Amino acid sequence: RVGQTAGLDGAGLASVVNSTNGSQSEAETFLRRVADMLGLRVANEEQGLKPFAGQVVHAVQTQHGVVAEVIKIFAQVEAAMKQNSQLQAGAWLVPDPAKQAAHAKA
């Protein structure tokens, strides 16, 4: 399952989407791992993670496997996830103090 093992970067995102023909579930798995890396946790799968994953898959597919472009998309994904976690209402990602502490030690 490439969503569980791909590198947490633009090349990893490209491999998740390109090697699975845009599998939504693999993209969701990958994005959960990115959230964890950012010290966040998914608070709303149905109205947050799932539609976001669909948008990410579509954006990557429009690049037709050009990894340099997917690297830019990954940077946008990270920024969007961080921004979403800062919302007072409607956030589908929330800070996870335990994850943030663990990442700070690493």
Summary of the structure (lengths in Angstrom):
residues: 106
radius of gyration: 13.2
end to end distance: 25.4
largest distance: 38.1
contacts: 318
relative contact order: 0.19
helix: 69%
strand: 6%
